[in-house]
Amino acid sequence: MSRARDAVLARRAALVARSDAQRDELAIAVEPWRRALGTADRALAWFHAARRNAPLLGVGVGILGALAASRGGMAWVRRGQTAWRIGSSILGLITGWRG
């Protein structure tokens, strides 16, 4: 019984070593695609969020349209756009530090 157990443990060790080597090879092969895949993943997540929140998105577009049509409303749209850009830049810096 001990001989069979030792054989199973040896086979398991060999399989674990083989899977480690394959994992390392796969990581090296996928590395050039990591950034593009990350971008695609974020884009898909954005589209899924937009689809889930379609009514809210519609209300937001309606409010922007009403502001644009009103006198002086475009100033608020520009201010909001500037705030959005600043916030996005700060968030980009923060996430860039996290790696």
Gaussian input, Z-matrix of N, CA and C with variables (Angstrom, degrees):
# hf/3-21g

backbone

0 1
 N
 C     1     B1
 C     2     B2     1     A1
 N     3     B3     2     A2     1     D1
 C     4     B4     3     A3     2     D2
 C     5     B5     4     A4     3     D3
 N     6     B6     5     A5     4     D4
 C     7     B7     6     A6     5     D5
 C     8     B8     7     A7     6     D6
 N     9     B9     8     A8     7     D7
 C    10    B10     9     A9     8     D8
 C    11    B11    10    A10     9     D9
 N    12    B12    11    A11    10    D10
 C    13    B13    12    A12    11    D11
 C    14    B14    13    A13    12    D12
 N    15    B15    14    A14    13    D13
 C    16    B16    15    A15    14    D14
 C    17    B17    16    A16    15    D15
 N    18    B18    17    A17    16    D16
 C    19    B19    18    A18    17    D17
 C    20    B20    19    A19    18    D18
 N    21    B21    20    A20    19    D19
 C    22    B22    21    A21    20    D20
 C    23    B23    22    A22    21    D21
 N    24    B24    23    A23    22    D22
 C    25    B25    24    A24    23    D23
 C    26    B26    25    A25    24    D24
 N    27    B27    26    A26    25    D25
 C    28    B28    27    A27    26    D26
 C    29    B29    28    A28    27    D27
 N    30    B30    29    A29    28    D28
 C    31    B31    30    A30    29    D29
 C    32    B32    31    A31    30    D30
 N    33    B33    32    A32    31    D31
 C    34    B34    33    A33    32    D32
 C    35    B35    34    A34    33    D33
 N    36    B36    35    A35    34    D34
 C    37    B37    36    A36    35    D35
 C    38    B38    37    A37    36    D36
 N    39    B39    38    A38    37    D37
 C    40    B40    39    A39    38    D38
 C    41    B41    40    A40    39    D39
 N    42    B42    41    A41    40    D40
 C    43    B43    42    A42    41    D41
 C    44    B44    43    A43    42    D42
 N    45    B45    44    A44    43    D43
 C    46    B46    45    A45    44    D44
 C    47    B47    46    A46    45    D45
 N    48    B48    47    A47    46    D46
 C    49    B49    48    A48    47    D47
 C    50    B50    49    A49    48    D48
 N    51    B51    50    A50    49    D49
 C    52    B52    51    A51    50    D50
 C    53    B53    52    A52    51    D51
 N    54    B54    53    A53    52    D52
 C    55    B55    54    A54    53    D53
 C    56    B56    55    A55    54    D54
 N    57    B57    56    A56    55    D55
 C    58    B58    57    A57    56    D56
 C    59    B59    58    A58    57    D57
 N    60    B60    59    A59    58    D58
 C    61    B61    60    A60    59    D59
 C    62    B62    61    A61    60    D60
 N    63    B63    62    A62    61    D61
 C    64    B64    63    A63    62    D62
 C    65    B65    64    A64    63    D63
 N    66    B66    65    A65    64    D64
 C    67    B67    66    A66    65    D65
 C    68    B68    67    A67    66    D66
 N    69    B69    68    A68    67    D67
 C    70    B70    69    A69    68    D68
 C    71    B71    70    A70    69    D69
 N    72    B72    71    A71    70    D70
 C    73    B73    72    A72    71    D71
 C    74    B74    73    A73    72    D72
 N    75    B75    74    A74    73    D73
 C    76    B76    75    A75    74    D74
 C    77    B77    76    A76    75    D75
 N    78    B78    77    A77    76    D76
 C    79    B79    78    A78    77    D77
 C    80    B80    79    A79    78    D78
 N    81    B81    80    A80    79    D79
 C    82    B82    81    A81    80    D80
 C    83    B83    82    A82    81    D81
 N    84    B84    83    A83    82    D82
 C    85    B85    84    A84    83    D83
 C    86    B86    85    A85    84    D84
 N    87    B87    86    A86    85    D85
 C    88    B88    87    A87    86    D86
 C    89    B89    88    A88    87    D87
 N    90    B90    89    A89    88    D88
 C    91    B91    90    A90    89    D89
 C    92    B92    91    A91    90    D90
 N    93    B93    92    A92    91    D91
 C    94    B94    93    A93    92    D92
 C    95    B95    94    A94    93    D93
 N    96    B96    95    A95    94    D94
 C    97    B97    96    A96    95    D95
 C    98    B98    97    A97    96    D96
 N    99    B99    98    A98    97    D97
 C   100   B100    99    A99    98    D98
 C   101   B101   100   A100    99    D99
 N   102   B102   101   A101   100   D100
 C   103   B103   102   A102   101   D101
 C   104   B104   103   A103   102   D102
 N   105   B105   104   A104   103   D103
 C   106   B106   105   A105   104   D104
 C   107   B107   106   A106   105   D105
 N   108   B108   107   A107   106   D106
 C   109   B109   108   A108   107   D107
 C   110   B110   109   A109   108   D108
 N   111   B111   110   A110   109   D109
 C   112   B112   111   A111   110   D110
 C   113   B113   112   A112   111   D111
 N   114   B114   113   A113   112   D112
 C   115   B115   114   A114   113   D113
 C   116   B116   115   A115   114   D114
 N   117   B117   116   A116   115   D115
 C   118   B118   117   A117   116   D116
 C   119   B119   118   A118   117   D117
 N   120   B120   119   A119   118   D118
 C   121   B121   120   A120   119   D119
 C   122   B122   121   A121   120   D120
 N   123   B123   122   A122   121   D121
 C   124   B124   123   A123   122   D122
 C   125   B125   124   A124   123   D123
 N   126   B126   125   A125   124   D124
 C   127   B127   126   A126   125   D125
 C   128   B128   127   A127   126   D126
 N   129   B129   128   A128   127   D127
 C   130   B130   129   A129   128   D128
 C   131   B131   130   A130   129   D129
 N   132   B132   131   A131   130   D130
 C   133   B133   132   A132   131   D131
 C   134   B134   133   A133   132   D132
 N   135   B135   134   A134   133   D133
 C   136   B136   135   A135   134   D134
 C   137   B137   136   A136   135   D135
 N   138   B138   137   A137   136   D136
 C   139   B139   138   A138   137   D137
 C   140   B140   139   A139   138   D138
 N   141   B141   140   A140   139   D139
 C   142   B142   141   A141   140   D140
 C   143   B143   142   A142   141   D141
 N   144   B144   143   A143   142   D142
 C   145   B145   144   A144   143   D143
 C   146   B146   145   A145   144   D144
 N   147   B147   146   A146   145   D145
 C   148   B148   147   A147   146   D146
 C   149   B149   148   A148   147   D147
 N   150   B150   149   A149   148   D148
 C   151   B151   150   A150   149   D149
 C   152   B152   151   A151   150   D150
 N   153   B153   152   A152   151   D151
 C   154   B154   153   A153   152   D152
 C   155   B155   154   A154   153   D153
 N   156   B156   155   A155   154   D154
 C   157   B157   156   A156   155   D155
 C   158   B158   157   A157   156   D156
 N   159   B159   158   A158   157   D157
 C   160   B160   159   A159   158   D158
 C   161   B161   160   A160   159   D159
 N   162   B162   161   A161   160   D160
 C   163   B163   162   A162   161   D161
 C   164   B164   163   A163   162   D162
 N   165   B165   164   A164   163   D163
 C   166   B166   165   A165   164   D164
 C   167   B167   166   A166   165   D165
 N   168   B168   167   A167   166   D166
 C   169   B169   168   A168   167   D167
 C   170   B170   169   A169   168   D168
 N   171   B171   170   A170   169   D169
 C   172   B172   171   A171   170   D170
 C   173   B173   172   A172   171   D171
 N   174   B174   173   A173   172   D172
 C   175   B175   174   A174   173   D173
 C   176   B176   175   A175   174   D174
 N   177   B177   176   A176   175   D175
 C   178   B178   177   A177   176   D176
 C   179   B179   178   A178   177   D177
 N   180   B180   179   A179   178   D178
 C   181   B181   180   A180   179   D179
 C   182   B182   181   A181   180   D180
 N   183   B183   182   A182   181   D181
 C   184   B184   183   A183   182   D182
 C   185   B185   184   A184   183   D183
 N   186   B186   185   A185   184   D184
 C   187   B187   186   A186   185   D185
 C   188   B188   187   A187   186   D186
 N   189   B189   188   A188   187   D187
 C   190   B190   189   A189   188   D188
 C   191   B191   190   A190   189   D189
 N   192   B192   191   A191   190   D190
 C   193   B193   192   A192   191   D191
 C   194   B194   193   A193   192   D192
 N   195   B195   194   A194   193   D193
 C   196   B196   195   A195   194   D194
 C   197   B197   196   A196   195   D195
 N   198   B198   197   A197   196   D196
 C   199   B199   198   A198   197   D197
 C   200   B200   199   A199   198   D198
 N   201   B201   200   A200   199   D199
 C   202   B202   201   A201   200   D200
 C   203   B203   202   A202   201   D201
 N   204   B204   203   A203   202   D202
 C   205   B205   204   A204   203   D203
 C   206   B206   205   A205   204   D204
 N   207   B207   206   A206   205   D205
 C   208   B208   207   A207   206   D206
 C   209   B209   208   A208   207   D207
 N   210   B210   209   A209   208   D208
 C   211   B211   210   A210   209   D209
 C   212   B212   211   A211   210   D210
 N   213   B213   212   A212   211   D211
 C   214   B214   213   A213   212   D212
 C   215   B215   214   A214   213   D213
 N   216   B216   215   A215   214   D214
 C   217   B217   216   A216   215   D215
 C   218   B218   217   A217   216   D216
 N   219   B219   218   A218   217   D217
 C   220   B220   219   A219   218   D218
 C   221   B221   220   A220   219   D219
 N   222   B222   221   A221   220   D220
 C   223   B223   222   A222   221   D221
 C   224   B224   223   A223   222   D222
 N   225   B225   224   A224   223   D223
 C   226   B226   225   A225   224   D224
 C   227   B227   226   A226   225   D225
 N   228   B228   227   A227   226   D226
 C   229   B229   228   A228   227   D227
 C   230   B230   229   A229   228   D228
 N   231   B231   230   A230   229   D229
 C   232   B232   231   A231   230   D230
 C   233   B233   232   A232   231   D231
 N   234   B234   233   A233   232   D232
 C   235   B235   234   A234   233   D233
 C   236   B236   235   A235   234   D234
 N   237   B237   236   A236   235   D235
 C   238   B238   237   A237   236   D236
 C   239   B239   238   A238   237   D237
 N   240   B240   239   A239   238   D238
 C   241   B241   240   A240   239   D239
 C   242   B242   241   A241   240   D240
 N   243   B243   242   A242   241   D241
 C   244   B244   243   A243   242   D242
 C   245   B245   244   A244   243   D243
 N   246   B246   245   A245   244   D244
 C   247   B247   246   A246   245   D245
 C   248   B248   247   A247   246   D246
 N   249   B249   248   A248   247   D247
 C   250   B250   249   A249   248   D248
 C   251   B251   250   A250   249   D249
 N   252   B252   251   A251   250   D250
 C   253   B253   252   A252   251   D251
 C   254   B254   253   A253   252   D252
 N   255   B255   254   A254   253   D253
 C   256   B256   255   A255   254   D254
 C   257   B257   256   A256   255   D255
 N   258   B258   257   A257   256   D256
 C   259   B259   258   A258   257   D257
 C   260   B260   259   A259   258   D258
 N   261   B261   260   A260   259   D259
 C   262   B262   261   A261   260   D260
 C   263   B263   262   A262   261   D261
 N   264   B264   263   A263   262   D262
 C   265   B265   264   A264   263   D263
 C   266   B266   265   A265   264   D264
 N   267   B267   266   A266   265   D265
 C   268   B268   267   A267   266   D266
 C   269   B269   268   A268   267   D267
 N   270   B270   269   A269   268   D268
 C   271   B271   270   A270   269   D269
 C   272   B272   271   A271   270   D270
 N   273   B273   272   A272   271   D271
 C   274   B274   273   A273   272   D272
 C   275   B275   274   A274   273   D273
 N   276   B276   275   A275   274   D274
 C   277   B277   276   A276   275   D275
 C   278   B278   277   A277   276   D276
 N   279   B279   278   A278   277   D277
 C   280   B280   279   A279   278   D278
 C   281   B281   280   A280   279   D279
 N   282   B282   281   A281   280   D280
 C   283   B283   282   A282   281   D281
 C   284   B284   283   A283   282   D282
 N   285   B285   284   A284   283   D283
 C   286   B286   285   A285   284   D284
 C   287   B287   286   A286   285   D285
 N   288   B288   287   A287   286   D286
 C   289   B289   288   A288   287   D287
 C   290   B290   289   A289   288   D288
 N   291   B291   290   A290   289   D289
 C   292   B292   291   A291   290   D290
 C   293   B293   292   A292   291   D291
 N   294   B294   293   A293   292   D292
 C   295   B295   294   A294   293   D293
 C   296   B296   295   A295   294   D294

   B1=1.4489
   B2=1.5295
   B3=1.3040
   B4=1.4538
   B5=1.5304
   B6=1.3335
   B7=1.4611
   B8=1.5386
   B9=1.3109
   B10=1.4684
   B11=1.5327
   B12=1.3060
   B13=1.4722
   B14=1.5205
   B15=1.3308
   B16=1.4592
   B17=1.5285
   B18=1.3286
   B19=1.4622
   B20=1.5237
   B21=1.3181
   B22=1.4700
   B23=1.5286
   B24=1.3295
   B25=1.4698
   B26=1.5283
   B27=1.3353
   B28=1.4643
   B29=1.5290
   B30=1.3201
   B31=1.4808
   B32=1.5261
   B33=1.3182
   B34=1.4691
   B35=1.5226
   B36=1.3155
   B37=1.4621
   B38=1.5277
   B39=1.3287
   B40=1.4593
   B41=1.5329
   B42=1.3309
   B43=1.4629
   B44=1.5266
   B45=1.3250
   B46=1.4613
   B47=1.5279
   B48=1.3342
   B49=1.4626
   B50=1.5303
   B51=1.3237
   B52=1.4655
   B53=1.5355
   B54=1.3238
   B55=1.4703
   B56=1.5309
   B57=1.3250
   B58=1.4670
   B59=1.5237
   B60=1.3286
   B61=1.4579
   B62=1.5264
   B63=1.3206
   B64=1.4628
   B65=1.5251
   B66=1.3124
   B67=1.4692
   B68=1.5252
   B69=1.3333
   B70=1.4589
   B71=1.5255
   B72=1.3337
   B73=1.4673
   B74=1.5236
   B75=1.3197
   B76=1.4589
   B77=1.5262
   B78=1.3072
   B79=1.4684
   B80=1.5244
   B81=1.3162
   B82=1.4738
   B83=1.5264
   B84=1.3224
   B85=1.4633
   B86=1.5300
   B87=1.3292
   B88=1.4630
   B89=1.5298
   B90=1.3006
   B91=1.4652
   B92=1.5328
   B93=1.3378
   B94=1.4697
   B95=1.5390
   B96=1.3050
   B97=1.4528
   B98=1.5228
   B99=1.3150
   B100=1.4672
   B101=1.5266
   B102=1.3193
   B103=1.4648
   B104=1.5355
   B105=1.3384
   B106=1.4672
   B107=1.5282
   B108=1.3220
   B109=1.4624
   B110=1.5262
   B111=1.3151
   B112=1.4628
   B113=1.5226
   B114=1.3399
   B115=1.4584
   B116=1.5229
   B117=1.3252
   B118=1.4636
   B119=1.5307
   B120=1.3182
   B121=1.4559
   B122=1.5280
   B123=1.3367
   B124=1.4693
   B125=1.5284
   B126=1.3378
   B127=1.4692
   B128=1.5273
   B129=1.3138
   B130=1.4686
   B131=1.5247
   B132=1.3180
   B133=1.4619
   B134=1.5304
   B135=1.3380
   B136=1.4556
   B137=1.5202
   B138=1.3281
   B139=1.4640
   B140=1.5299
   B141=1.3180
   B142=1.4716
   B143=1.5297
   B144=1.3357
   B145=1.4662
   B146=1.5243
   B147=1.3344
   B148=1.4622
   B149=1.5306
   B150=1.3252
   B151=1.4582
   B152=1.5355
   B153=1.3330
   B154=1.4607
   B155=1.5199
   B156=1.3328
   B157=1.4622
   B158=1.5275
   B159=1.3044
   B160=1.4650
   B161=1.5299
   B162=1.3318
   B163=1.4736
   B164=1.5312
   B165=1.3181
   B166=1.4597
   B167=1.5206
   B168=1.3160
   B169=1.4578
   B170=1.5280
   B171=1.3431
   B172=1.4639
   B173=1.5114
   B174=1.3229
   B175=1.4657
   B176=1.5289
   B177=1.3307
   B178=1.4653
   B179=1.5153
   B180=1.3277
   B181=1.4649
   B182=1.5247
   B183=1.3344
   B184=1.4635
   B185=1.5185
   B186=1.3226
   B187=1.4680
   B188=1.5181
   B189=1.3407
   B190=1.4623
   B191=1.5221
   B192=1.3266
   B193=1.4607
   B194=1.5123
   B195=1.3275
   B196=1.4630
   B197=1.5248
   B198=1.3203
   B199=1.4668
   B200=1.5166
   B201=1.3120
   B202=1.4626
   B203=1.5212
   B204=1.3353
   B205=1.4648
   B206=1.5273
   B207=1.3282
   B208=1.4605
   B209=1.5317
   B210=1.3171
   B211=1.4617
   B212=1.5252
   B213=1.3170
   B214=1.4622
   B215=1.5197
   B216=1.3119
   B217=1.4623
   B218=1.5178
   B219=1.3096
   B220=1.4741
   B221=1.5259
   B222=1.3300
   B223=1.4654
   B224=1.5227
   B225=1.3356
   B226=1.4627
   B227=1.5206
   B228=1.3153
   B229=1.4613
   B230=1.5265
   B231=1.3233
   B232=1.4752
   B233=1.5290
   B234=1.3225
   B235=1.4734
   B236=1.5307
   B237=1.3071
   B238=1.4646
   B239=1.5226
   B240=1.3262
   B241=1.4627
   B242=1.5256
   B243=1.3131
   B244=1.4662
   B245=1.5267
   B246=1.3194
   B247=1.4710
   B248=1.5268
   B249=1.3115
   B250=1.4704
   B251=1.5224
   B252=1.3250
   B253=1.4674
   B254=1.5258
   B255=1.3206
   B256=1.4666
   B257=1.5247
   B258=1.3274
   B259=1.4698
   B260=1.5169
   B261=1.3292
   B262=1.4666
   B263=1.5214
   B264=1.3272
   B265=1.4647
   B266=1.5250
   B267=1.3137
   B268=1.4639
   B269=1.5076
   B270=1.3299
   B271=1.4695
   B272=1.5368
   B273=1.3371
   B274=1.4597
   B275=1.5193
   B276=1.3242
   B277=1.4644
   B278=1.5245
   B279=1.3261
   B280=1.4632
   B281=1.5084
   B282=1.3279
   B283=1.4646
   B284=1.5185
   B285=1.3316
   B286=1.4676
   B287=1.5203
   B288=1.3208
   B289=1.4584
   B290=1.5197
   B291=1.3420
   B292=1.4527
   B293=1.5215
   B294=1.3084
   B295=1.4653
   B296=1.4652
   A1=110.49
   A2=117.49
   A3=121.63
   A4=110.83
   A5=116.61
   A6=120.93
   A7=109.74
   A8=118.05
   A9=122.30
   A10=110.19
   A11=115.67
   A12=119.63
   A13=110.71
   A14=116.55
   A15=120.44
   A16=111.16
   A17=116.92
   A18=120.70
   A19=110.68
   A20=116.83
   A21=120.81
   A22=110.01
   A23=116.62
   A24=120.05
   A25=111.22
   A26=117.26
   A27=120.37
   A28=110.17
   A29=116.17
   A30=119.69
   A31=110.36
   A32=116.14
   A33=120.28
   A34=110.52
   A35=117.44
   A36=121.26
   A37=110.97
   A38=116.21
   A39=119.98
   A40=110.94
   A41=117.02
   A42=120.51
   A43=111.75
   A44=116.61
   A45=120.51
   A46=109.63
   A47=117.19
   A48=120.71
   A49=110.71
   A50=116.33
   A51=120.70
   A52=110.39
   A53=116.63
   A54=119.14
   A55=111.10
   A56=117.95
   A57=120.92
   A58=110.64
   A59=116.27
   A60=120.37
   A61=110.89
   A62=117.71
   A63=121.24
   A64=111.21
   A65=116.91
   A66=121.18
   A67=110.26
   A68=116.64
   A69=120.42
   A70=111.34
   A71=117.39
   A72=120.98
   A73=110.68
   A74=116.59
   A75=120.97
   A76=110.87
   A77=117.14
   A78=120.87
   A79=110.51
   A80=117.05
   A81=120.97
   A82=109.98
   A83=116.99
   A84=120.67
   A85=111.78
   A86=118.15
   A87=121.51
   A88=112.06
   A89=118.28
   A90=121.94
   A91=113.56
   A92=120.57
   A93=118.97
   A94=113.06
   A95=118.17
   A96=122.27
   A97=113.16
   A98=118.00
   A99=121.64
   A100=112.46
   A101=117.41
   A102=120.38
   A103=111.05
   A104=116.77
   A105=120.18
   A106=110.97
   A107=117.27
   A108=120.47
   A109=111.25
   A110=116.77
   A111=120.37
   A112=111.51
   A113=116.53
   A114=120.89
   A115=110.49
   A116=116.59
   A117=120.39
   A118=110.70
   A119=117.04
   A120=120.87
   A121=111.14
   A122=116.69
   A123=119.95
   A124=111.08
   A125=117.42
   A126=120.37
   A127=110.72
   A128=116.52
   A129=119.63
   A130=111.04
   A131=116.85
   A132=120.32
   A133=110.18
   A134=117.33
   A135=121.24
   A136=110.52
   A137=117.16
   A138=120.27
   A139=111.44
   A140=117.01
   A141=119.56
   A142=110.66
   A143=116.56
   A144=120.36
   A145=110.32
   A146=117.02
   A147=120.51
   A148=110.59
   A149=116.26
   A150=119.52
   A151=110.62
   A152=117.01
   A153=120.13
   A154=112.05
   A155=116.05
   A156=121.03
   A157=111.68
   A158=118.07
   A159=122.18
   A160=112.71
   A161=119.97
   A162=118.25
   A163=112.35
   A164=116.68
   A165=120.41
   A166=110.64
   A167=116.65
   A168=121.52
   A169=109.98
   A170=116.70
   A171=120.93
   A172=112.54
   A173=116.64
   A174=120.71
   A175=110.02
   A176=115.83
   A177=119.58
   A178=112.50
   A179=116.79
   A180=120.69
   A181=109.84
   A182=116.85
   A183=120.42
   A184=112.24
   A185=116.46
   A186=120.47
   A187=110.22
   A188=116.93
   A189=119.60
   A190=110.89
   A191=117.13
   A192=120.09
   A193=112.06
   A194=116.06
   A195=120.01
   A196=111.08
   A197=116.34
   A198=119.51
   A199=111.27
   A200=116.54
   A201=120.30
   A202=110.50
   A203=117.56
   A204=121.04
   A205=111.71
   A206=116.98
   A207=119.24
   A208=110.34
   A209=113.80
   A210=119.09
   A211=109.00
   A212=116.81
   A213=121.51
   A214=113.25
   A215=116.72
   A216=119.58
   A217=112.68
   A218=116.17
   A219=119.09
   A220=111.49
   A221=117.17
   A222=119.50
   A223=109.74
   A224=117.22
   A225=120.40
   A226=111.43
   A227=115.77
   A228=119.21
   A229=109.59
   A230=117.42
   A231=120.76
   A232=111.26
   A233=116.54
   A234=119.53
   A235=110.65
   A236=115.79
   A237=119.40
   A238=111.69
   A239=116.00
   A240=119.74
   A241=110.70
   A242=116.98
   A243=120.64
   A244=110.34
   A245=117.21
   A246=120.47
   A247=110.48
   A248=116.72
   A249=120.70
   A250=110.69
   A251=117.01
   A252=120.82
   A253=111.58
   A254=116.36
   A255=119.75
   A256=110.08
   A257=116.61
   A258=120.19
   A259=111.96
   A260=116.97
   A261=120.23
   A262=111.31
   A263=116.54
   A264=119.88
   A265=111.00
   A266=116.55
   A267=119.97
   A268=110.70
   A269=116.71
   A270=120.45
   A271=110.60
   A272=116.53
   A273=119.99
   A274=111.86
   A275=116.99
   A276=120.44
   A277=110.42
   A278=115.89
   A279=119.93
   A280=110.80
   A281=117.20
   A282=119.57
   A283=111.08
   A284=117.26
   A285=120.19
   A286=111.57
   A287=117.50
   A288=120.33
   A289=111.96
   A290=116.31
   A291=118.62
   A292=111.42
   A293=116.02
   A294=120.10
   A295=111.23
   D1=-37.46
   D2=-179.10
   D3=-66.84
   D4=-35.29
   D5=179.93
   D6=-65.55
   D7=-41.17
   D8=178.55
   D9=-66.33
   D10=-40.15
   D11=178.45
   D12=-64.45
   D13=-43.08
   D14=178.29
   D15=-62.68
   D16=-38.26
   D17=178.43
   D18=-65.08
   D19=-41.43
   D20=178.86
   D21=-65.08
   D22=-43.43
   D23=179.49
   D24=-64.98
   D25=-38.55
   D26=178.20
   D27=-65.99
   D28=-43.12
   D29=178.41
   D30=-63.46
   D31=-40.52
   D32=178.58
   D33=-62.30
   D34=-44.16
   D35=179.37
   D36=-62.08
   D37=-41.11
   D38=178.66
   D39=-64.98
   D40=-40.83
   D41=179.54
   D42=-67.37
   D43=-38.08
   D44=178.15
   D45=-64.81
   D46=-43.74
   D47=178.38
   D48=-62.99
   D49=-40.61
   D50=179.77
   D51=-65.40
   D52=-42.38
   D53=179.74
   D54=-67.26
   D55=-35.16
   D56=176.03
   D57=-62.34
   D58=-44.72
   D59=179.38
   D60=-64.01
   D61=-42.01
   D62=178.82
   D63=-65.64
   D64=-38.02
   D65=178.33
   D66=-63.50
   D67=-42.41
   D68=178.11
   D69=-64.55
   D70=-42.55
   D71=178.49
   D72=-62.83
   D73=-41.39
   D74=179.91
   D75=-65.69
   D76=-40.59
   D77=178.63
   D78=-61.85
   D79=-40.02
   D80=178.76
   D81=-67.49
   D82=-40.81
   D83=-177.89
   D84=-69.24
   D85=-31.73
   D86=-175.87
   D87=-88.63
   D88=-16.06
   D89=-175.09
   D90=-51.57
   D91=-45.08
   D92=179.89
   D93=-62.87
   D94=-22.31
   D95=-177.46
   D96=-95.30
   D97=-4.80
   D98=-172.90
   D99=-57.81
   D100=-46.25
   D101=-177.30
   D102=-67.00
   D103=-45.16
   D104=-179.83
   D105=-64.06
   D106=-40.82
   D107=178.93
   D108=-66.63
   D109=-37.14
   D110=176.99
   D111=-64.43
   D112=-41.20
   D113=177.87
   D114=-64.19
   D115=-44.65
   D116=178.88
   D117=-62.85
   D118=-38.91
   D119=179.34
   D120=-64.16
   D121=-43.22
   D122=178.29
   D123=-65.70
   D124=-38.66
   D125=178.65
   D126=-63.94
   D127=-43.35
   D128=178.17
   D129=-63.24
   D130=-40.72
   D131=178.59
   D132=-62.99
   D133=-39.09
   D134=178.68
   D135=-64.14
   D136=-45.15
   D137=-179.88
   D138=-65.09
   D139=-38.83
   D140=177.47
   D141=-64.61
   D142=-40.46
   D143=178.75
   D144=-65.58
   D145=-40.51
   D146=179.08
   D147=-64.36
   D148=-38.93
   D149=179.68
   D150=-68.26
   D151=-39.46
   D152=178.60
   D153=-66.48
   D154=-32.95
   D155=-175.48
   D156=-109.04
   D157=32.87
   D158=-177.17
   D159=-57.18
   D160=-44.35
   D161=179.15
   D162=-62.15
   D163=-40.77
   D164=178.44
   D165=-65.29
   D166=-39.20
   D167=177.59
   D168=-63.20
   D169=-41.17
   D170=177.22
   D171=-62.18
   D172=-41.24
   D173=178.02
   D174=-63.56
   D175=-42.02
   D176=179.01
   D177=-62.49
   D178=-42.67
   D179=178.16
   D180=-65.04
   D181=-39.03
   D182=177.24
   D183=-62.22
   D184=-42.13
   D185=178.44
   D186=-64.83
   D187=-43.03
   D188=177.73
   D189=-62.05
   D190=-39.61
   D191=177.61
   D192=-63.74
   D193=-41.61
   D194=178.48
   D195=-65.44
   D196=-40.55
   D197=177.65
   D198=-65.14
   D199=-40.57
   D200=-179.41
   D201=-65.49
   D202=-34.49
   D203=-178.53
   D204=-76.93
   D205=-27.61
   D206=-177.35
   D207=-79.25
   D208=160.38
   D209=-179.69
   D210=-73.15
   D211=124.02
   D212=-179.75
   D213=82.26
   D214=-1.07
   D215=-179.31
   D216=-68.23
   D217=-32.67
   D218=-179.05
   D219=-63.92
   D220=-27.96
   D221=177.52
   D222=-62.40
   D223=-40.14
   D224=178.29
   D225=-69.01
   D226=-35.63
   D227=176.88
   D228=-63.90
   D229=-43.92
   D230=178.59
   D231=-64.17
   D232=-40.72
   D233=177.95
   D234=-63.33
   D235=-43.02
   D236=178.01
   D237=-63.39
   D238=-40.03
   D239=178.66
   D240=-65.26
   D241=-40.82
   D242=177.32
   D243=-63.49
   D244=-44.61
   D245=178.19
   D246=-61.52
   D247=-40.50
   D248=178.89
   D249=-62.21
   D250=-45.18
   D251=-179.84
   D252=-63.55
   D253=-43.11
   D254=178.79
   D255=-63.53
   D256=-45.50
   D257=178.64
   D258=-61.98
   D259=-40.91
   D260=178.54
   D261=-64.66
   D262=-39.43
   D263=178.68
   D264=-65.02
   D265=-44.11
   D266=178.83
   D267=-63.64
   D268=-43.03
   D269=178.29
   D270=-63.05
   D271=-38.06
   D272=177.25
   D273=-63.32
   D274=-38.31
   D275=177.81
   D276=-66.92
   D277=-42.85
   D278=-178.74
   D279=-64.55
   D280=-47.64
   D281=-179.07
   D282=-68.91
   D283=-27.79
   D284=176.56
   D285=-66.79
   D286=-34.24
   D287=178.34
   D288=-71.50
   D289=-32.62
   D290=179.44
   D291=-70.11
   D292=-24.36
   D293=178.17
   D294=87.09

